[in-house]
Structures are given as C-alpha cells and as structure tokens.
Amino acid sequence: MVDYIADYLETIRQRRVYPDVQPGYLRTLVPEHAPQESEPWERIMADMETFIMPGITHWQSPHMHGYSAINSFPSLLGDMLANAINCLGFSWSTCPAATELEVVVTNWLGKMIGLPAQFLNTGADTKGGGVLQNTSSEATLVSLLSSRTEAIRRQRAISHELDEDEINKRLVAYCSDQAHSSVVKGCQISRIRLHVVESDDNFCLRSQQLDEVIAKDKKEGLIPFYLCATLGTTSTCSFDNLQELGPLCKLTERIVYYDNKINSVLMTKQSKNVHLAERFERLVRSDEQFEVPVPRHLGMVVFRLRGHNTLTETFLKTLNSRGHTYCATSRFRGVSAVRFLLASQHSREEDILEDWKEIREVAKLTLRELQGTKHDASQCYEPQILMEQPKKKLTTGVKMGSH
C-alpha cells in the first residue's frame, strides 16, 4: 500500500484531474450484494484501478485549482500511525496523550500567527485556548454556539428577568456579504438572527459599515454578540479589516471569530505557489480576451472572459469537462468568474504553462461556439465588478445590513 500511494503521487500528472464518468457508473461495475468471501489483495488493488480510480477527482494534482486539500508524506504517515492506534480521544481520561498533544499543537499554531496570550491554552491570562475541529464549517458552528452561551450568561447577569429563550430571540450575529455560506447555515441551525453587512469596493468588511448596523440594531432592542470576520474569502480571497474590526468589537464587547477559509491552506510551504500565481496572473493579463476583476491575493487568481457572464460560465463548464485542468466558479455581486487556486505541493511552472495552454484553447472554442449569439463578446461587455454596486438580497432567517 505504501508503494502504491508513493507511485500514485509520483505519477499523478498522468491522470485526468476530473473523471469522465456519469452518475451511477460504479453501480453497474460491482456486484449487487456484498461478497461472502474474501478476495486476494492483488484482485482488490486491480479493482481499485479498474473501477474506483476512473471516478476519482485527483485533488492532489498540480492541475487541481478549484479547491485545496493539502497533504504531505509526513501527514500520510501520521494518519497511518493514528489509524493503527485508533484511540477515541474525546477527553483526557480516554487518551491523555491525544488531549495534551492537541493543547501543545494549538499553542504552537497560536504563537506562529501571533495571537495574544489569552488565546493560548497556557498562561496567566488564558481563557481556554484552541481546540481542533474536523472542518472549518464545524469550527464556525462551534464558535457560534460557544459565543451564544457566553452572551446569554452575560445578559442574564444584567437582566435577571429575561430567560434564555427571550435573550436568544434578541441575539444578533454579523458577517460580511463575502462570508462563507457556513455562517448562514450555522445561524439557521442555532436559530440565531444574522445580519449580513455590505463590504466595500475591495470586498472588505470595514468598521464604519458594521458600526452603523450595530447601532441600528441596538436601537431596535437587539443584542449584538458575534462577528465572523474572514481572512481569505472563498470567492475572491479578500481580507476583512481586522485592525478596524477588532477594536470596535472590543469596545462593544462583541466576540470576534476569524474564518480563515482560503488563507488557511496557503500558509505552509506555499511561497512557491504564490510566485506561480503571480506568473499565472501575468499570463492572464497579457491576453486581451481575459480580465482580472479583483486583486490577486496569495495563491489565488480570479479571472473571467470579457463580456457576458454566459461566456465565462460556458468556458468553465467546458474546461472542467475536458478533465485536464480543474477550476471552480467564483460569483460575486452578479458577476461570474473563475477561481484559479494554487495550493498543491506538486505544482511547477511547467504545470502552470500547460494549464494556460488548455485555458486559451478552451477560450477559443467558447468564443467560436457563442459567436453571433447574444452572448458574443464582440456585441456586449459588462463593466468590471469594482465599478458595480452590490445587490441586496433577503435570505430566509438572514437580514442584509444597510448603511
């Protein structure tokens, strides 16, 4: 198995990054019922290549630019060792080493990113420290529930006549219009009111907009208690202004949670990929068919075909279906774009050049396909996003903030 994994990663460039299969393909290839007897290991691994690999999206491929799932050989070995031990470390008594290692590692991380001492697990000023969660969406929900518990406790100490249900109805959380959907879902699960605050022209949440929305809510008898600020948004990799938001939340006793969606996958050993992203951005800007509607941040470049959204949407669908390069959609303020994320440890400049060759070929096919239609790039043009005003939308259980 170790040899198979090593060979897989060594030859991953030879595989289609996105599979050429249809829904239900696997059901017709395997028996209808589970086998009654074991099979030779060679047969199992042969089935892996014959049946499973054709349906795999290869997230470790240097041509995967839609999402990130970074791993390394040390992490693979760590998983093997953890699976061999297979302890359930949900408390200190079930596995002391697991609990204490989590404390040590989260402290390391907190110090690496410069968090104040009260955010660490040890020290005179600590209030608890960090814990590991399975996903960032789960971390958002946990932080929201923890903040609600603290807000209710604090409010009951002030207003003894209010019960928990009454306080919960008046609690309100905040995020920007660029925040990940997990914030909305977390508030829906928790039955907490969420106000989405409009970001600025650079998709950044600023203190002035937030302060005005908070002031309006307090006049209406609501209790602001939580802000989810984002460092590296999913659509554009933009950063909320923490230097402004932090002091505001401290002044108004709001709890701030930092959602590190894209940036979290670009911090370790990724300086090479940032340089490759700069190289790719220059290639895009050199071709007049394309535009870069938002600034590049770290290893993510957002680009689109000039013209109607349909051009970019058709281009991306064709690009991914060909299976050589995979990108994700990025949609913000009514504009469709392509998200090109460099996060693979295997990426090299020749990979980027190969991706660019594929992108230009697909762009040529797309423009040829839509030539003469109402979506023809020569017949219509949409202004760049930074010139447009954001559209406000009311979502179930969510209120858009205004200023």
N, C-alpha and C positions, 0 to 999 in steps of 0.2 A: 504493500500500500504506500509506503514512504517513497519507493521508487516511482510508482505510478503518479503520485502527486508532484514529485520533482520534475518528471518528464512532461506532465501536463502544463505546468507553469513555464517550463523551458520552451515549449513549442506552441504556446497559446496564440502567437501571432498567426499561425497557420489555420486557425479555426475562424469560422464566421462569428462575429461578435454577437449577432442576433440570429436566432434559429429560423429556418424556413419550414415551419410546420403549421398545421391548422388545429384549432381547438378539438380535443378528443382523439388526437393522433395516437396517444400511448395506449388507450384502452383497447384498440384493435390489435396491438402487438404483444400484449401479455395475456396469460390465462385469465379466465373469468373468475376462478377461485384460487385461493392461496395454495401453494404447493404443500403436499402432505409429507414429503421427504426432502432432506437437504440436497443441495447440488454442489458439485466441485467448485472450488474457488475460481478456477480458470473460466468456468462457464458463467459464473456471476459477473466477473470482470468483462467478459466478452459481451454480456447483455448490457453492461454499463455503456460500452462504446456504441453498441448497435442500437439500443433503444433509448437510453437516457441522454447521452451527450448530444444527439441531434436536436433535442428540445431544450438545451441549456443556453441561457443568456450568459455570456462569459464576462462577468463583472470585473475580473482581474485583467482583462485585455487592455493593452495600451490604446485600443481604438474604442473603448467604452468611455464616452464623455457625457452621458446623461446623468449618471448618479455615481456615488462613490461608496466603495466597500473595501477600504484599505486593509490589507493584512501583510504579513511578512513571515519568513521562515521561523523566527523566534515565536511569533504568535501561534503558528501552526503547531509547533512542538509544545507550547504551553497548553493548547487545547487538548492535545493527546494526553498530556500528564494529568490535566484536570479531569478528563473523562475516565482515566484509569482509577484515580482516587474516588471520584463520583460522590463527594460529600454534599449534604444539603446544609449550607452554611447560613441558615436564616437567623441564627442567634449565636452568641458566644459559646453557649453550653453545647451546641451541636457540633461546632468545629472552631475552637479558639483561634487556630492559625488563620483561617479564612477571614474571620472578623477583624483580626488585628492587622492582617495584610491589607485589607481594604482601607483601614484607618491610615496606615502608613502611606499607601499609594495615593490616596486622595489628598493627603497633606503635601506630598511631593508635587502633585499637579497644582494645588493651590499656590504653592511657593513659586512654581515655574511661571505662572501667569500673573504673579504679583498681587494676589488677594491679601487684604488686611488680615491681621492675626485673628480677629474674631470669627473669620470664616473657616479657620482650621480646626482640627479635632483636638488639638492640644494647645495649652497656653492659658494664661490667667483670664483673658478676655473672651475666650471661646463661648459660643452659644450652641455648639453641637457639631459643626463641621460637615463634611460632604459624605454622601453615600452613592454607590453605583446603582444605576438603573439599566434595564435591558435596552431601552431605546430613548431617543430624545423626546418623543411624544409622551412616553410614560413619565419621563422626568418632568415635563411640563405639567402633567396632571398631578403628580405627587407634590410639586411645589405649590400648585394652586390649592390643593386640599390642606396642605400644611399652613399656608398663609391664611386660609379661611378660618381654621381652628384658632390661630393666634388672634385674628381680627375679632372673632366672636368673644374670645376670652377677655380681650382688652375692652371691648364695647360693653360687656356685661358688668365689668368693674366700674364703668362710668354711669351706665343706665341700668340699675338693678331691676326696674320694672319690665324690661324687654326680655323676652325669651329667645332661644336660639333661632326658631323659625322666623320670628319677626326681624331679627337682625339680618339673617341670611337673605331675606327679601329685599333689604335695603343695600346690601353689599354690591359694589360695582368694581369690575376689573377693567384694565386698559391694555391695548396693544395698538400698533400702527396698522395701516391698511396693507402693509407688506408682510405682516407676520404670517407664520405658517398656520395652516388650517387646524393643526392640533390644538392651538389656543382656543379657537372657536369650539371645537369638539369637547375639549376639557371643560369649558364653561357650561356647555349643554349638559354634559354628564353630571356636573356638580350643581346644576340648576342655579348658576350664578350669572347675573347680568354682566354683559361685556359691551364696552363702548370702544369702537374702532376709530382711532384718531388719524386724521389725514396727515400723511407725510409731506415733506417739502419737494421741491423740484428734483432733488437728488435722491428721492425715496428714503429720506432720513427722518426719523421722528425727532422733533425739536421740543424744547421745554415750553415755548410760548403757546403752541397749539395745545399741548397737554394741560398746561396750567389753566387755560381758558375753559376747557371741557370739564376739568375737575371743579373749578369754581361754580360753573353752572349746575353741576350735579349736586354739589353741597347745598346750594340754594333750594334745590328740589327735595332735600331731606335724605339724599342717598349717602352712603358711606363708602368713599373710595378706599381701597385697601391693597390693590395689587397692580403692578405694571409688568408686562412681559416685553422687555427690550430685546432686540435682535442684533446679533453680530454676524453678518453674512446671511442676508435673506435668501430664500430659495429661488426667487425669480431673477434677482439682479445682483445678489451678493452685496447689497448695500448695508451700511452700518448705522444704527441709531446713535445719536449723540449722547454718549454716557456722561461726558463732562457736564452737560446741562441737565440731564435727567436725574443723575444721582443726587446732586444737592437738592433738587426740587422734591424728590421723594423723601429724602431725609428730613427736609423742612416740614413736609406734610405728613410724616410718619407712614408713608406708603412702603410696602415691601416690593423690592425690585428683583425680578428673576431674569437672568440673561439667557436667551435662547440662541445657542451657538450653532445654527443649522449647517451652514456651509463651511464656515471658518474652522469648525472642529475637525474637519477631515483634511485640512490643508496646513496644519501646524508642524507636523513632524516629518522631517526629511523631505520637504516639498519645495525647497528653494529652487531646485532644478525645474520643477513643474511651473513655477511662477515665471521663470525665464522662458520656458517653452510657450507659456500663454502669451507673453509679450511678443514672441516670434509669430505666433498664430494671429494675434491682433494686427500686426503689421501686414501680414498677408491679406487679411480681410479688407483692411483699409486701402490696400493697393488696387483692389478690384472695384470699379465703379458700380457693379451690379449689386454690391452689398453695402450695408451701413452698420455701424456700431451705435445703437441708440442710447446706451448707458455706459458710463465709465467702466473699464475693466478693474476688478478687484482680485488680488491674489491670483489664483489659477483658474478663474472663470471669465470667459469672454461671452458676451451676449451679442448676437448679430442677427441680421434678417436680410432678405431680399428687398430692395427698394420697391415700393409700390403697395398694392392692396394686400391685406392680410392673407388672402387666399393664396397668393404666390408663396409666401413663407410656409403656410400650413401644408400646401401640396408638396413643396420642396422637402420638408422634414419627413412627411409620410413616405415619400419615395426613397429618401436617403436611408431611413431605418429599415425599410422593407428589403433593400438590396443586401443588407447584412454585413457590409464591410466596415462601416462606421456607424456608431450609435450616439445620438444626441437626444436631449429632452426639450419639450416645449417650455417656453417662458412667456407668460402672458401678464401684462400689467397695463392698467389704465386703457384698456381697449386695443392694445397693440400686441400682435403675435410676433414672437421672436424665437430664436434657437439658443439653447443654453449649451455651451461647449465647456465642459469642466475637465480640467487636467488634475487627476488625483492618483493615477496608477503609478506604482513604483517602477514599473517596467517601461514607462514612456521614454522615447528617444526622439531626436529631431527628425530622423527619417520617418518615424511613425506620423509625426505631425504633417510632414510634406506629403505623405501618402494620403492622409485624411483630407488635406487641402485639395489634392488632385481629384479625389472622389467627390468632394463638395462642389467643385467647379463643374465637374461632369454632370452631376445631378441638377445643378442650377441651369445649365444649358438645356437639359431635357425638359425641365419645368417651364422655362420661358418659351421653348418651342411648342410645348403642349398647350399653353394658355395663350399663345399668340393669336390676336384677332378677337379674343373674347373680351368681356367687360373687365376682366381682371388683368388684361395685358399691361405690363409695366410701362409701356410707352404711352398709355392712354389715361393713366391715373397715378397719382402719387399722394401718399399720406405723409403729413409733416412728422418730424421726429418727435418722440414722446416727450422730451423735455419742454416742448412748446405747447403741449396739451394740458388741459385742466382735468384733474381726476374726477371720475364719476362716482357719485354717492349711491350706495345700494343698501337697502334694509334687508337684513337676513333674519330668519326666524330666531328669536331669542337674542339677537345681537343688534345693537344700536350704533349707527355711524355718528361719531362726534363731529361737530361743526365749529367753526370759529369765524 
